[in-house]
Amino acid sequence: MQSFSQNSFVKNFGNNCEEIPLCIRQIGSNYFIAGYSNFNKLGRIHQAQILKLNSEGEIVSDYLFPFQPEGYTELTAIFPLNESEFLMVGGCKADLEPYAHIWILKVDTSLNILWDRKYMTNKSFVSNTYLAENNQGNILIGTTLATDVPNANNSLFFIEITKQGDSIRSQYIDIGSPTGMKIGSILYIDNQYKAFVGGFGEYVDYSSFCQILQLDTTLNLTKIRPIPNSHMFYLYAEKVNNDQYYITSMAYTPTNIFDVSITKFDVNENILASNHAGSIGEIPDYSAFVHCMTISNNNSIYTGGSARDNGNFYSCTENLWKVLMLSNYDSLLNCRWTYFYGSDTACYTMSTMDATSDGGCIIAGMFYTPERPEKMLDVVVIKVDSMGIITGPKKVRDFVKNAVLYPNPGSDYLMIQSGPQIAGAEFTLFNAPGCPALSAKLESSTQQIDTRMLTSGLYLWQIVYHGKIIEQGKWIKQ
């Protein structure tokens, strides 16, 4: 990728339908988003869409695929070929056909479709697709196939293609749980494929939420291995080299319910390093549900997700506004910083991310605004620099938070969730007359403050770091 000076922005997009971004990639100096629009959040009629954004985050062109009344189109992966062309991969089903296709398109950066290929599967739905390039320069596509609800019956499907879209070989795998089989990522490493999946727990020696299917270069299943370290939902893997890789996912930790966790493994799944970011207690943090990790370089790894996530795209709890969470780690998985992005007027859910050529990161997701009568989802895209910062007008800068406070209103306690970049900061609550009512030093990334001794009412709070107020707001004691 060509390099350009660091920039940052926050952009919102949306119209009268539900819009969900599933992949974002930088190609040249532009950003491309693959996803779909949905006219009915309870249905599965998806209409694929491509957006092209310039370096300032403005939409310069878009392409909406024709509507299929009894079918769907969905694009979930982008594979850059060069500075002007890329492949897009997803699934589609025509109006009168019984089964879905794996759908591959070659597109140029002006959003002209140069060609497309379709390969029929044996089920009605293709969910998120994941890609891995092998030593021959061919691409393995892995996806979850499903029948229609309520009799959901899943299987996995793998197809190896050339970069011209020609099929080389394919393989179905259906020996796992019919309702639990799901793929989360693929790597080509150590001259084999590793598919990171769920639904194959009965084939491993000990209980693990997710498993690894090891496939040889002819796509034969050679081994099923457990994934250590409690990795589970919304898993994504990235290769460091031919000997090591990272996994990021939601994971259960002894002191935290669900965190966005990252682990570094060797090819035999020995743990080399691990860390996590998230909220303590009963508040779960979800990793981004399609791509939750991206590698800028060997010493800069980004993980992302949604903090204080209630697991529902279409609801907000006013004392627990859902925000986006982005962390940056070094090669030893020491966390440099964790920032939160959001507001008190909407709930945000992260879906995908990509490292950018300037060392920063671009993330995409959805936001839900309770006041909107149609109660649908719009798109939010955020570009940050290598320090996680968004520059620009104050309103935009206020979208970035070093720390978030919840529940609000609260009663017996409040939680302060922050990043290591402000360790040692001073937190203070002020009563109505402006006198300090409570203070504490932030000694951990998630800290619980006992507020039982405070009387009910409105309090102002602030966090001071190195003599500067970096966060402030209001808190209500019920």
C-alpha positions in Angstrom: 0.0 0.0 0.0 1.2 3.5 -0.7 1.8 5.7 2.3 0.1 9.0 3.0 0.2 11.4 6.0 -1.9 10.3 9.0 -5.4 11.5 8.9 -8.6 10.8 11.0 -12.3 11.2 10.7 -15.7 10.1 11.9 -18.4 9.5 9.2 -22.0 8.3 9.4 -23.9 7.0 6.4 -27.5 5.8 6.1 -30.8 6.0 4.3 -34.2 4.4 4.7 -33.0 0.8 5.0 -30.8 -1.1 7.4 -27.1 -1.1 6.3 -24.4 -3.4 7.6 -20.7 -3.2 6.7 -19.0 -6.5 6.6 -15.5 -5.7 5.3 -13.4 -2.5 4.9 -10.0 -2.4 3.2 -7.6 0.4 2.1 -6.5 0.1 -1.5 -4.3 3.0 -2.6 -5.4 6.1 -0.9 -9.1 5.1 -0.8 -11.2 2.9 1.5 -13.6 0.3 0.2 -16.6 -1.1 2.2 -18.4 -4.3 1.3 -21.7 -5.1 2.9 -25.4 -5.1 2.4 -28.6 -3.2 2.7 -31.6 -4.9 4.3 -35.2 -3.6 3.9 -36.5 -5.8 6.7 -34.4 -6.5 9.8 -36.4 -9.6 10.6 -35.8 -11.0 7.1 -32.9 -12.3 5.1 -33.4 -10.4 1.9 -29.9 -8.8 1.5 -28.9 -6.4 -1.2 -25.1 -6.2 -1.7 -23.5 -2.8 -1.7 -20.0 -1.4 -2.3 -18.9 2.0 -1.0 -15.7 3.9 -2.0 -14.4 6.5 0.4 -11.6 9.0 -0.1 -8.9 9.7 2.4 -11.2 12.1 4.2 -14.0 9.6 4.6 -16.3 11.0 2.0 -18.3 8.7 -0.3 -17.0 9.3 -3.8 -18.9 6.4 -5.5 -21.1 3.4 -4.6 -22.6 0.4 -6.3 -25.9 -1.2 -5.2 -26.6 -4.6 -6.7 -30.0 -5.4 -8.2 -32.7 -6.4 -5.7 -33.6 -10.1 -5.6 -37.2 -10.5 -4.3 -36.9 -14.2 -3.4 -33.1 -14.3 -3.1 -30.2 -12.2 -1.8 -26.7 -10.9 -2.5 -24.1 -10.3 0.2 -20.4 -9.4 0.0 -18.2 -10.1 3.0 -14.6 -10.1 1.9 -12.2 -8.0 -0.1 -8.9 -9.3 -1.5 -6.6 -6.6 -3.0 -4.8 -7.7 -6.2 -2.9 -4.4 -6.9 -3.3 -0.7 -6.5 -6.3 -0.6 -8.9 -8.0 -4.0 -8.8 -9.4 -6.3 -6.1 -11.6 -9.4 -5.7 -14.8 -9.3 -3.7 -16.3 -12.6 -2.3 -19.6 -13.4 -0.7 -22.8 -15.3 -1.4 -25.9 -14.9 -3.5 -29.1 -16.7 -4.4 -31.2 -16.0 -7.5 -35.0 -15.7 -7.3 -35.9 -19.1 -8.6 -32.9 -21.2 -7.6 -33.1 -23.5 -4.6 -29.4 -23.1 -3.5 -27.0 -20.3 -2.9 -23.8 -19.6 -4.7 -20.3 -18.6 -3.7 -20.0 -15.3 -5.5 -16.6 -13.9 -6.7 -16.2 -10.6 -8.5 -13.2 -8.7 -9.9 -13.6 -5.0 -9.4 -11.5 -2.0 -10.2 -11.1 1.0 -8.0 -13.7 2.9 -10.0 -16.2 0.2 -9.0 -16.4 -1.2 -12.5 -17.2 -5.0 -12.3 -14.6 -6.7 -14.6 -16.1 -10.2 -14.2 -17.9 -12.4 -11.8 -18.1 -16.1 -11.1 -20.7 -18.1 -9.2 -20.3 -21.6 -7.7 -23.4 -23.4 -6.5 -23.5 -24.9 -3.1 -26.0 -27.4 -1.6 -27.8 -25.1 0.9 -29.9 -22.0 0.8 -27.6 -19.5 2.6 -24.0 -18.5 2.6 -22.8 -16.6 5.6 -19.5 -14.8 6.1 -16.7 -15.9 3.9 -13.0 -15.9 4.9 -10.0 -16.1 2.6 -6.4 -17.4 2.7 -3.7 -17.2 0.0 -1.4 -20.2 -0.4 2.2 -20.5 -1.6 1.0 -21.0 -5.2 -0.9 -17.6 -5.1 -4.3 -19.3 -5.1 -7.0 -18.4 -2.7 -9.0 -20.7 -0.4 -12.5 -19.5 0.4 -14.2 -20.9 3.5 -17.8 -20.3 4.5 -20.7 -21.6 6.6 -23.7 -22.9 4.7 -27.1 -23.1 6.2 -30.6 -24.2 5.4 -33.5 -21.9 6.1 -35.0 -21.5 9.6 -36.5 -22.9 11.7 -34.8 -26.2 10.6 -31.3 -24.8 10.4 -28.8 -27.3 9.3 -25.2 -26.0 8.9 -22.2 -27.3 7.1 -18.8 -25.9 6.0 -17.7 -25.4 2.5 -14.2 -24.8 1.1 -13.3 -23.9 -2.5 -9.8 -23.1 -3.8 -9.8 -20.7 -6.7 -7.2 -18.9 -8.9 -7.0 -15.1 -8.8 -8.9 -15.3 -12.2 -11.8 -16.9 -10.4 -11.4 -20.4 -11.8 -12.2 -23.3 -9.4 -9.4 -25.8 -8.6 -11.0 -28.0 -5.9 -13.7 -27.9 -3.3 -14.7 -29.8 -0.1 -17.8 -30.0 2.1 -17.4 -30.8 5.8 -20.5 -31.7 7.7 -19.4 -34.0 10.6 -19.8 -31.3 13.2 -22.9 -30.1 15.1 -25.6 -29.3 12.6 -26.6 -26.2 14.5 -23.2 -25.3 15.8 -20.9 -25.5 12.8 -19.5 -22.1 12.0 -16.3 -20.7 10.5 -14.5 -17.7 11.9 -11.2 -17.4 10.0 -8.7 -19.3 7.8 -4.9 -19.2 7.7 -2.4 -20.8 5.4 0.6 -21.6 7.6 3.2 -24.2 7.8 2.2 -25.6 4.4 -1.4 -26.4 5.6 -4.7 -24.6 6.2 -6.1 -23.9 9.6 -9.8 -23.2 9.7 -11.0 -21.7 13.0 -14.4 -23.0 13.7 -17.1 -23.9 16.2 -19.2 -27.0 16.5 -16.6 -29.7 16.5 -16.1 -30.0 20.3 -16.9 -33.8 20.4 -13.7 -34.5 18.4 -11.2 -32.9 20.8 -9.6 -34.2 24.0 -10.8 -31.4 26.3 -13.6 -28.9 26.3 -12.9 -25.9 24.1 -15.4 -23.3 22.8 -13.8 -23.3 19.3 -11.7 -25.7 17.4 -9.2 -25.8 14.5 -9.7 -28.0 11.4 -6.3 -28.7 9.8 -6.6 -29.3 6.1 -3.9 -30.4 3.7 -3.3 -28.7 0.4 -5.9 -30.9 -1.3 -8.5 -29.9 1.3 -8.5 -33.2 3.1 -9.3 -32.9 6.8 -6.2 -34.2 8.7 -6.8 -33.2 12.3 -9.2 -31.4 14.6 -7.5 -29.5 17.5 -8.9 -27.5 20.4 -8.2 -23.8 20.7 -6.7 -23.1 24.1 -7.2 -19.9 26.3 -11.0 -19.9 26.3 -11.4 -18.2 22.8 -14.9 -18.4 21.7 -17.4 -16.2 19.8 -16.5 -13.9 16.9 -13.1 -15.3 16.4 -10.5 -14.0 13.9 -6.9 -15.1 13.2 -4.0 -13.3 11.5 -0.6 -14.8 10.6 2.6 -13.3 11.9 4.9 -15.5 9.8 5.0 -19.2 8.9 5.6 -20.2 12.5 3.3 -17.9 14.6 -0.2 -16.4 14.5 -2.6 -14.4 16.6 -6.2 -15.1 17.6 -8.6 -12.5 18.8 -12.1 -13.2 20.0 -14.5 -12.9 22.9 -13.1 -14.9 25.8 -14.1 -15.7 29.3 -11.6 -14.6 31.9 -11.5 -15.4 35.6 -12.1 -11.8 36.7 -14.1 -10.5 33.7 -17.2 -12.1 32.1 -16.4 -11.5 28.5 -13.4 -9.5 27.2 -11.9 -8.9 23.8 -8.9 -11.2 24.2 -5.8 -11.8 22.0 -3.4 -14.7 22.1 -0.2 -15.4 20.2 0.3 -19.1 19.3 2.9 -21.2 17.5 1.8 -23.6 14.8 1.1 -26.3 17.5 -1.2 -24.0 19.5 1.3 -23.4 22.3 0.6 -20.1 23.9 3.4 -17.5 23.5 1.7 -14.4 24.9 -1.8 -13.2 25.7 -3.8 -10.2 26.9 -7.3 -8.8 27.0 -9.3 -5.5 27.3 -12.8 -5.1 28.7 -15.2 -4.5 31.5 -15.1 -6.2 34.8 -18.2 -7.9 36.2 -21.5 -8.8 34.5 -21.0 -6.4 31.5 -19.8 -8.3 28.5 -17.5 -6.9 25.8 -18.0 -8.4 22.3 -15.2 -8.6 19.7 -16.1 -7.2 16.3 -18.4 -9.8 14.8 -16.6 -10.2 11.4 -13.0 -9.0 11.6 -11.8 -8.1 15.1 -8.1 -7.8 14.6 -5.7 -6.3 12.1 -1.9 -6.1 12.0 -0.2 -2.9 11.0 3.3 -4.3 11.4 5.1 -6.9 13.6 5.0 -4.5 16.6 1.6 -2.9 16.2 -1.5 -5.1 16.4 -5.1 -3.7 16.7 -8.0 -5.5 18.3 -11.5 -4.1 18.3 -15.1 -4.7 19.5 -18.0 -3.2 21.4 -17.8 -2.4 25.1 -20.8 -2.9 27.3 -22.5 -4.9 24.6 -26.0 -6.3 25.4 -25.9 -8.7 22.4 -28.7 -6.9 20.6 -28.2 -4.6 17.6 -31.6 -3.0 18.1 -31.7 -1.9 21.7 -30.0 0.6 23.9 -29.8 0.8 27.7 -29.5 4.5 28.6 -27.3 3.8 31.6 -25.0 1.5 29.6 -24.6 3.2 26.2 -22.7 0.7 23.9 -19.4 2.1 22.5 -16.7 1.0 20.2 -13.5 -0.2 21.8 -10.1 -0.3 20.0 -6.8 -1.5 21.6 -3.2 -1.5 20.3 -0.6 -4.1 21.3 3.1 -4.6 20.7 4.6 -7.9 19.5 4.7 -9.2 23.1 1.0 -8.2 23.5 1.7 -5.4 26.0 -1.3 -3.1 25.6 -0.2 0.4 24.6 -3.7 2.0 24.7 -7.4 1.3 24.7 -9.8 4.0 23.5 -13.6 4.1 23.3 -15.6 5.8 20.6 -19.2 6.8 21.0 -21.8 9.2 22.4 -24.8 9.3 24.7 -27.3 9.4 21.9 -26.8 6.1 20.2 -25.4 2.6 20.6 -22.5 1.4 18.4 -21.5 -2.1 17.3 -18.2 -2.8 15.5 -18.2 -5.3 12.6 -14.8 -4.9 10.8 -11.5 -3.2 10.7 -8.3 -2.7 8.7 -4.8 -1.4 9.4 -3.9 1.6 7.2 -0.7 2.5 5.4 0.0 5.4 7.8 0.2 3.1 10.8 -3.4 3.9 11.9 -6.6 1.9 11.8 -10.0 2.2 10.2 -13.0 0.6 11.8 -16.6 0.2 10.5 -19.8 -0.8 12.2 -23.4 0.2 12.9 -25.1 2.6 15.2 -28.7 2.4 16.5 -30.5 5.5 17.6 -33.5 4.9 19.9 -35.3 8.0 18.7 -35.4 6.9 15.1 -39.0 5.6 14.5 -37.9 3.0 11.9 -35.4 1.5 14.4 -32.9 0.4 11.8 -29.1 0.5 11.6 -26.8 3.0 9.9 -23.1 2.8 9.2 -20.3 4.5 11.1 -16.8 4.6 9.9 -13.9 5.9 12.1 -10.3 6.4 11.0 -7.8 6.9 13.8 -4.1 7.6 13.8 -1.5 5.3 15.2 -2.2 6.6 18.7 -5.9 6.0 18.4 -6.7 9.7 18.2 -9.2 11.5 16.0 -8.3 15.1 15.2 -10.6 17.8 13.9 -13.5 19.9 15.3 -14.3 19.5 19.0 -17.5 17.6 18.3 -15.5 15.0 16.5 -12.8 14.9 19.1 -15.4 14.4 21.8 -16.3 11.1 20.1 -12.9 9.7 21.4 -12.9 8.7 25.1 -10.0 7.8 27.3 -12.5 6.3 29.8 -16.2 5.6 30.1 -18.3 5.6 33.3 -21.3 3.4 34.0 -23.9 2.6 35.1 -25.4 6.1 34.8 -27.7 6.6 36.7 -26.2 4.3 39.4 -26.6 3.5 43.0 -24.1 1.6 45.2 -21.1 1.7 42.8 -19.9 3.1 39.5 -17.4 1.5 37.1 -14.6 3.4 35.3 -13.3 1.7 32.2 -10.1 3.1 30.8 -6.9 2.3 28.9 -3.3 1.9 30.1 -2.4 5.2 28.5 -3.9 7.0 31.6 -2.8 4.7 34.4 -2.4 6.7 37.6 -4.9 9.4 36.6 -7.1 11.0 39.3 -10.9 10.6 39.3 -13.0 13.0 41.3 -16.8 13.3 41.9 -18.1 16.8 42.7 -21.4 17.5 44.5 -23.8 20.2 43.4 -22.0 23.0 45.3 -18.8 22.0 43.4 -17.0 20.5 46.4 -15.1 17.2 46.0 -17.3 14.3 47.3 -15.1 11.3 46.3 -11.8 10.8 44.6 -9.7 7.8 43.6 -6.6 7.0 41.6 -7.1 4.8 38.5 -4.9 1.9 39.1 -6.5 -0.6 36.7 -8.2 -0.5 33.3 -11.5 -1.3 34.9 -12.1 0.1 38.4 -15.1 -0.1 40.7 -15.8 2.9 43.0 -18.0 2.4 46.1 -20.6 5.2 46.1 -22.9 3.9 48.9 -21.9 6.8 51.2 -23.1 9.4 48.7 -26.5 11.0 48.9 -28.8 10.8 45.9 -28.5 13.6 43.3 -26.5 14.9 40.4 -22.7 14.8 40.5 -20.0 16.1 38.2 -17.0 14.0 37.5 -13.6 14.5 35.9 -10.4 12.6 35.2 -7.2 14.5 35.5 -4.0 13.1 34.0 -0.7 15.0 34.4 -2.5 18.1 35.5 -4.9 18.1 32.5 -8.6 17.3 32.4 -9.0 14.5 29.8 -12.6 13.3 30.5 -15.5 14.8 32.4 -19.3 14.4 32.6 -22.3 14.1 34.8 -23.3 11.2 37.0 -26.6 10.6 38.8 -26.8 8.8 42.1 -30.3 7.2 42.5 
